[in-house]
Amino acid sequence: MTAQTSDTIFQAHDLVKRYGNVTALDGADFELRAGEILAVIGDNGAGKSSLIKALSGAVIPDSGRMLLDGKPVHFHSPIDARLHGIETVYQDLAVAPAMTIAENLFLGREILQAGLLGKYFKVIDKKKMLSEAIRHMQDLKIGIRSMSQAVETLSGGQRQGVAVARSTAFAKHVVILDEPTAALGVKEGNMVLELIRRVRDRGLSVILISHNMPHVFEIADRIHIQRLGKRVAVVNPKNISMSDTVAIMTGAKNPEDLPADAHA
Amino acid sequence: MKHHLHRLPSLASLGPCIALLVAGSFFATQSEHFLSGQNFSLILQQVMVVGVIAIGQTLIILTAGIDLSCGMAMALGSIVITKFAVDFGLHPYLAVVCGLLVCTLIGMLNGALVTKIKLPPFIVTLGTMNIVFAITQLYSGAQTVTDLPDALQFFGNTFRLGQTSITYGTLLMLALYLLIWFFLRNTAPGRHIYAVGNNREAARLTGIATDRVLIKVYMLAGLLYGVAALLSVARMGVGDPQSGQTENLDSITAVVLGGTSLFGGRGTVTGTLIGVLIVGVFRNGLTLMGVPSVFQVLVTGILVILAVATDQFTHKKA
């Protein structure tokens, strides 16, 4: 199966997470390679969101270990994960709608003015934040006219763009995207898929959680299938059909019955 | 040109200015005394105490909170300042520092209860309002403190600017507005206040220590109530344990009239200054017209409901 470890950037072994009698993660493994888009799919209750929460620091697993760049890591909060270069775009986007795009991009990480004003009075450098925001959004080809407009004036796809841009501006290793196309129409959904590709092409690794199979097959380099709290298979979307993938996800088909080249 | 349109002030932020201008023009036609430097100076003097309290109230409402204890904190602050100076013979400056400290501590208590025990700000400050009122009455024996040293009355003194005499207290109030305006607009901690009020969970996820922001906001508001206490002492020339009884609703009125949203995250301290002035101009104008003060209360009530209704319609969660 997955013999390559040289380019593995983020991995988890034997993660367990229980909520009372419910076992959400039952010895789950995970492996993300450098510069790939890895889709994580699974039925409701497969432990998909618990896995993602553990990877993004939102949940502390009961046992198991995680390695980032080969070094063991323990996240106690999403901030911990962020400090390690892992950024998460939450499904509800976690933006401040009344604030401007530039402010949202730099929220909690404002660029301060050089000199005493910045150091002692934490005076922000609005000009620099604005120009950095413009540069960054242009890099990602997100077409928004003015960075000083409030996020609430944007369409759903544009807001998603802002949230993705924020995470990529600061992620050093990994961007986790939770259902980025769920609330969008066809056109805006495609726009966001394009954006995710550009993020990968800039050298970041992307973890994509999605229910949308056509989107997953269009964009993912590999697909991690989660079932009953475990990883049951990692497949190559080029060599497997959508229906077989769904069959494995729901337990209708055994992963061992797949042809060898379907595994990734 | 078109993409600059969003930078123009919205109707919501222009509304208070228009209301102030309309009210001013109306009273100018009704009384020849209204349009004079001396009268404007008087209006500023009349609003300086509630004006400074309203700055603190704005900060708290920006975080989607509310503070009912502000007036009582101010009353206790003024009793501490005057009693420490008069009864203990403490140096007036030191007495002022003690007053500011007491008010800041009340703010810290409010902030701690809101963040650590996660109680709604309305209930927390309703409780502390009564507690602080009781402490003020017990400590002062419900007696006014008189015979103050001159230093405590400095901000009630005036200087002449042409034909108009202006109190130092109004200058202090305007300086505080300028300071907090800059703080909210141009500093990272200032912007974090908006973020916490606008979407607290998002602010937390971006790494802002939201609880710490909230506690600091309540403490800063408390400090401002302490300054208001000093102004109140200077203006009245006594420490009055019965003061501060209407300042909570008056300051909330001013904040809301100034266009700050009760949902948090939207609003400006300049709007609040205009809100304070609207209330001041109405009171002053109606008094000059000889309208009984009951009607002033009536008008203020109507204005508040209008302002809150505007807020509801423009910022209702989509």
Interface residues (C-beta under 8 A of the other chain):
Chain A: P78 I79 R82 T88 Y90 L93 A94 V95 A96 P97 A98 M99 E103 L107 G108 R109 E110 L112 F121 K122 V123 I124 K126 R145 S146 S148 Q149 A150 T153
Chain B: H3 H6 R7 N186 T187 A188 P189 R191 H192 Y194 A195 N198 N199 E201 A202 A203 L205 T206 G207 I208 G265 R266
